[in-house]
Amino acid sequence: MTTKPTLAIVGASLAGAKAAEAARDAGFDGRIVLVGDEAHAPYERPPLSKGILRGEAEIESAHVHHEGFYAEHDIELVTDRVTALDALTRRLELVSGTVVPFDIAILATGAAPRQLETPGADLAGIHYLRTADDALRLRDAIRGSERVAVVGAGWIGSEVAASARQMGADVVLVDPAPTPLHRLLGDHIGGVFRQLHADHGVELRLGSGVARLRGTNTVEEVVLDDGRVEHADVVIVGVGVEPRVGLAESSVGFRVDNGLVVDQHLATSVDGIYAAGDVANAWHPHYKRHIRVEHWANALNQGVTAGRNAAGHQDAYTRLPYFFSDQYDLGMEYVGYAQPGDSVAVRGDVEAREFIAFWHRDGHVTAAMNVNVWDVVDDLRAIITGSRTVDADRLADSDIPLGDLV
C-alpha cells in the first residue's frame, strides 16, 4: 500500500491558510498539517490597524475562512509553536513535544516587529502591532490614554496614527524622515501624507528620532534626539519588521538573505520546501531581481502559488506587488516596485488628494499609485508590464487616457 504524503505548513497566517486551501484545490490528497502559534484561527492583518483597532469590527470578521472550513477540507489546524525544523529528516518539533514528520513543507512564518532599541524601551505602555491580541490591547490602551505617541511613520505607524485620531486621541507622530512613508514615496508624494495628518490634528515631529523613553514603571515621556520631550502615556512602535527565518537558519540547506530566498516558483534551496508571504524573498521575472514584500496581497497570492506547487504544479509567481491603505478620507492603491532614484510623474490634483503618481526609470514605469482615483489598477499594471517606453509628460497629462499609455 502506498503511503500518502504529508504537507506541513508552518505559519497559520493568511499565506499559510491560503496555501492549505490551494493545495487541496489542486488535488493534494495527503495529510495537511497547518501549524500556528496564535490561539485565533488564521486571519487577515490589514483590519488590525483600522476597523478592529477602532472597535468597528471584531477579529472574527477578518478570519480567512469560515468556521468549519479546515475540518471540511481535512486540514489539521494545530495551535502550537514549531521549535525545530530538520530539513534532512523531514521533521517538525513543537513546543508540546509533538513531532510532525513531513514530505513537503511550506514556510509561511511571516515577520516580527523590529524592536525599539533605546533606553526605557522595556517600560509598560509601549506597544507593537502585529497580532490580533496586540490590536485588542492597543484599542483598550488608546481609549484610556491622555496622549499617544507613534514612533515610526511607515504604513503601520501612519495607519495607527490615523485610527487613534479617529478614536479621539491626541497623537504625536515621530520619525527621522522629513515625511511619512518617505522611504517608499519620497519627498513630494510623502508630503501629501504629512499634510493629511496635520490637517487631522496629528502633531508631527518629523526629522527627529527617539533618544530614550522615560517613566516610572510606565512610559510617561518620549525624549527626542534633538532634546525635545513629548508627553505620552501610550507609545506605539512601528519601525519595520524582520522576516522570521530562525527555523531555516537552525536547519541546513536554506539560503537566507533578507528572508528565505526562493525562486519564481517559491521553492527554497531545499528540495520540496517552499516559502510564501512576508518571509519569502522571491525572484520576480518582471523586475529580474529578488523582492520581499510585506503586504496582504502578496501573502494571499503567494500562498496560493506555494500550495499549488506543493501539490505538484510548477506555477511561476509573476504578480506585481500590490497594497492599499486607508487613512481618514484618503484611500490609495500602489502597484509595482519602485527603487531609490526613480523619477516621479503625477497626473491629477495633488492638493485635492485625487491623483495618480508614476515612478519611472529610463522610460519604463516601475510603480504607480492611485489616490482617491478608482478602477484604474488594471491599467496601471498593464502600463508597468508593457514593453513600450512612455514619456513622462504623457504620464502626467490627464487628457491622455491611461489605456493609450499601455
Beta strands, then each sheet from edge to edge (+ up, - down):
strand 1: 6-10
strand 2: 31-36
strand 3: 75-79
strand 4: 82-86
strand 5: 91-94
strand 6: 99-101
strand 7: 104-107
strand 8: 111-113
strand 9: 126-128
strand 10: 148-151
strand 11: 171-175
strand 12: 203-206
strand 13: 210-215
strand 14: 219-224
strand 15: 229-231
strand 16: 234-237
strand 17: 241-243
strand 18: 260-262
strand 19: 273-275
strand 20: 280-284
strand 21: 289-292
strand 22: 322-327
strand 23: 330-336
strand 24: 343-349
strand 25: 354-361
strand 26: 364-371
sheet 1: 3+ 2+ 1+ 7+ 19+
sheet 2: 4+ 5- 6+
sheet 3: 8+ 17-
sheet 4: 9+ 16+ 10+ 11+ 12+
sheet 5: 13+ 14- 15+
sheet 6: 18+ 20+ 21-
sheet 7: 22+ 23- 26+ 25- 24+
end
